[in-house]
Amino acid sequence: MDKLSEEKRALISKMRSVRLIKELTTRGWEDEVVEGMTREDMENAWATMVAEGKDTPPDAGSPGSVSTLELSASQTLEKERLEFDKLKYEEEKEQREKERKREEKRAREEREREEKRTREEKERREEERERREKNARGEGGEREGERERG
């Protein structure tokens, strides 16, 4: 493993044991031998194959073929992208919830202002009506007093 870059060593370390077994047996290792190996032995065996350039499947010699490490890196990148998208979705969801609460609060405050304005308008009309009635009673009382005097 010492022959590989830090990035490639990290990728090999992150590979699942099942995947290591599959890669080694696909490249000609006997099933019984691979199954008897420790995790560290499998990593070292695979690292040696990668260092020797044997990490591409035998039928993948074409220029468009992708090595197992490149595939693993691609999968890691895709996983990180999905995690980022999930985080972004959660943040957007949180923002939408905050906006919804702000809108509800604004609507509630607007409703309360409207109710207060309506209540005040009603009270003003009631006071105006009472004042008119009082004035009407007062004028009527003065007329009766004038009649009694006259």
matplotlib code that plots the C-alpha trace (Angstrom):
import matplotlib.pyplot as plt

x = [0.0, 3.0, 3.4, 0.0, -1.0, -2.8, -6.0, -5.9, -5.0, -8.0, -10.3, -9.1, -9.6, -13.2, -14.0, -16.4, -15.0, -17.5, -16.3, -12.6, -13.5, -15.3, -12.5, -9.8, -11.8, -12.7, -8.9, -8.1, -7.7, -9.2, -12.4, -11.0, -7.8, -9.6, -12.1, -9.3, -7.6, -8.0, -9.3, -5.8, -4.5, -7.3, -6.5, -2.8, -3.5, -5.8, -3.4, -0.7, -3.0, -3.8, -0.2, 0.6, -2.3, -4.4, -7.4, -9.3, -11.3, -9.7, -12.3, -12.0, -8.8, -10.6, -9.8, -13.3, -13.0, -13.1, -10.9, -12.4, -10.8, -12.2, -15.6, -15.2, -14.2, -17.2, -19.5, -17.9, -18.5, -22.1, -22.6, -21.2, -23.4, -26.5, -25.6, -25.2, -28.5, -30.2, -28.6, -29.7, -33.2, -33.4, -32.2, -34.7, -37.4, -36.4, -36.5, -39.9, -41.2, -39.8, -41.4, -44.7, -44.6, -43.8, -46.7, -49.1, -47.9, -48.3, -51.8, -52.8, -51.5, -53.3, -56.5, -56.1, -55.6, -58.7, -60.7, -59.5, -60.3, -63.8, -64.3, -63.2, -65.4, -68.4, -67.6, -67.3, -70.7, -72.3, -70.9, -72.1, -75.6, -75.7, -74.7, -77.4, -80.0, -78.8, -79.0, -82.4, -83.6, -82.0, -83.7, -87.0, -86.7, -86.0, -89.1, -91.3, -89.9, -90.6, -94.2, -94.7, -93.3, -95.3]
y = [0.0, 2.3, 2.6, 4.3, 7.9, 8.9, 9.3, 5.8, 4.3, 6.1, 4.8, 1.2, 1.6, 2.7, -0.2, -2.7, -6.2, -7.8, -5.5, -6.3, -10.0, -9.5, -7.5, -10.0, -13.0, -11.3, -10.7, -14.4, -15.0, -18.3, -17.9, -20.0, -18.0, -14.7, -15.8, -16.9, -13.5, -10.8, -7.4, -6.0, -8.8, -8.1, -4.4, -5.0, -7.5, -5.1, -2.2, -4.3, -4.9, -1.2, -0.3, -2.7, -1.3, -4.5, -2.8, -2.7, -5.8, -8.0, -7.1, -3.4, -2.6, -0.1, 3.6, 4.3, 1.8, 3.0, 1.6, 0.3, 3.2, 5.7, 4.1, 4.1, 7.8, 8.5, 6.7, 8.7, 11.9, 10.9, 10.1, 13.5, 15.2, 13.4, 14.4, 18.1, 18.0, 16.6, 19.3, 21.9, 20.5, 20.6, 24.2, 25.2, 23.4, 25.2, 28.6, 27.8, 27.0, 30.2, 32.1, 30.4, 31.3, 34.9, 35.0, 33.5, 36.1, 39.0, 37.8, 37.4, 40.9, 42.3, 40.5, 41.9, 45.4, 45.1, 43.8, 46.7, 49.2, 47.7, 47.7, 51.3, 52.3, 50.6, 52.4, 55.7, 55.2, 54.1, 57.3, 59.4, 57.8, 58.4, 62.0, 62.6, 61.0, 63.1, 66.2, 65.2, 64.7, 68.0, 70.0, 68.4, 69.2, 72.9, 73.1, 71.7, 74.2, 77.0, 75.9, 75.8, 79.3, 80.7]
z = [0.0, 0.5, -3.3, -3.7, -3.2, 0.0, -1.9, -3.4, 0.0, 1.5, -1.2, -0.7, 3.1, 2.5, 0.2, 1.7, 2.4, 0.0, -2.7, -2.0, -2.2, -5.5, -7.0, -6.0, -7.2, -10.4, -11.0, -10.6, -6.9, -5.6, -3.5, -0.7, -0.5, -0.4, 2.1, 4.4, 4.2, 6.9, 5.9, 6.0, 3.7, 1.2, 1.3, 0.7, -2.1, -3.8, -3.3, -5.0, -8.0, -8.2, -8.0, -10.9, -12.9, -12.6, -11.1, -14.4, -15.3, -17.9, -20.5, -19.8, -21.7, -23.9, -23.5, -22.1, -19.3, -15.7, -13.0, -9.7, -7.8, -10.2, -9.8, -6.1, -6.2, -8.4, -5.9, -3.1, -5.0, -5.7, -2.1, -1.1, -3.7, -2.3, 1.2, 0.0, -1.8, 1.3, 3.5, 1.0, 0.9, 4.7, 4.8, 2.1, 4.0, 7.2, 5.3, 3.9, 7.4, 8.8, 5.9, 6.5, 10.2, 9.3, 6.9, 9.4, 12.0, 9.5, 8.6, 12.3, 13.1, 10.1, 11.1, 14.7, 13.3, 11.2, 14.1, 16.3, 13.6, 13.1, 16.9, 17.2, 14.3, 15.9, 19.2, 17.4, 15.7, 19.0, 20.7, 17.8, 18.0, 21.8, 21.4, 18.8, 21.0, 24.0, 21.8, 20.6, 24.1, 25.2, 22.4, 23.1, 26.8, 26.0, 23.8, 26.5, 29.0, 26.5, 26.1, 29.9, 30.2, 27.3]

ax = plt.figure().add_subplot(projection="3d")
ax.plot(x, y, z, "-o")
ax.set_aspect("equal")
plt.show()
